[in-house]
Amino acid sequence: MAPREDVSVEDHAALLRRLDRLADLMDSRWRIPGTPVRIGLDGIASIVPVLGDTLTAAVSLYLLAEARRLGISKLTLLRMLTNVGVDWAVGSVPAVGTLFDIAFKANQRNMDLLRRELLRRAAPVRQAGVRPEA
């Protein structure tokens, strides 16, 4: 899918900020007192095996849908989907899954993949000295 041409650079930046906030909320919004460990809704919801992980996977799929709208490659989307699938499958295991969810941080991994691809895609434009149109 090609990137949408009718969306400005500012709109893309605003979308990335919203997606970053969502990934933070899901994966690392709060610090567990007395530790450096950060936890988000994904780790908390996984206390309820399968159901909690299914609900948070649905939120993670929203991030993928937005990445698709930005024209991210099928390979990167597949990598992102794999992160969500691994997070759901392992996170659904009682007790161990909760610890895995806290450590794995699939949404932040997916934001890293999204950002890397967007930077790779922008590199030829920057190298050519062309400013992206607003």
N, C-alpha and C positions, 0 to 999 in steps of 0.2 A: 504494500500500500504506500503510495507516495504521500509525502507530507502535505498537509493542507496549505494551500497558497493564500487563503483568505484570512489567515491568522497572523497577527503582527508579532514581532519579536517581544514586545511588552506582554502580549497575551500568553506567549510561550513561557516567559519568565514567571508570570503570575501563576500559571498552571504548575510549573515546577515547584514553586514555593508552597502551593497547596498540597501537592503530592508529597513533598518533604515533610510537611507538618503531619500528614496522614501516616507516613511511614514512622515518624517519631512517636506518634500516639500509639501505633500498633506495636512497636518494638522496644522503645526505650524512653518513654515519657517520664517515668519516675525512677528514683534511685532507692534501692532497698536500704533502709537505715543501717548505718554501721558498716556498710560494704560499698565497694565501687560498682556493684552490679546494678544495671539498669533494666527495668521491666516495663512492658507496655500491655495494652489490652490483649494481645495475642497470648502472652504468657499467663495472664490472669484467666482468660477464658478457657485455656487448655486444662484448667483444673476440672472442668466437666468434659471428660474424654468424648471424642467424636463430635458431639453437638457443638461444643465451644470452638473446636478447631474448624468445623465446617462453617460456622458463622464468620470466623475471622478469615477463612480462605475466600469467602465471598467478597469481603472487603478488599483482600489482596487482588482478586480478579478485576476489581474496579481499576486499580492501578495499571494493570495490564491493558485494560480497555483504553485508558487514556494514552498509554504508550503507543498503542496501535493507531490511535487517532493522530499521533505525532509522526506517524510514518516509520516507526522503528522496524528494523529488518525482521524477517520471519525467524532467523536464527537467534537473535536476541530475545524475541518474544518466546521462543521455545525454551531458552535458558531461564527466562523469568518464570515461565509456567512450571518448569522443573523445580525451581526453588519453592514455589507455592505447593506443588505436589509433595515434595519431600517434607516440607513443614507440616502439611496436613497429615500425611501418613505416619511419620514418626511422632508428631505431636499428639496424635490420637491414642498413643499407648499410655495407659494410666501411669501416673507418677513420673516415670522416665521421660515421657513426652513433654511434661510441663518444664522440666529442666532443659530439655532440648530446645523448646520454643524460646526460652529465655536466652539461650546462647546463640541460636542459629540466626535469628533476625532476618527472615526472608524478605521483608519489605525494604529494609535498608540495603540488602544485597541487590534487590531489583532496582532501587533508585540509583545505585552505583552503576549497574549495567546500562540503565537508561541514560544517565548523564555521560558515561563514556562514549556511547554511540552518538549522542548529540554533539559531543566535542569532536569526535572523529569526522562527523559529517560536516561540521563547520570549518575544520582545519583547511581544506582546499580553498574555501572562500576567503579566509583570513590570509592565506599565503598569496593569493592573487591580488590582495589589496582591495577587494570588493567589500563594500559595506552591505550587510543584509538589509533589505528594504523593510521599513516599519509598516 
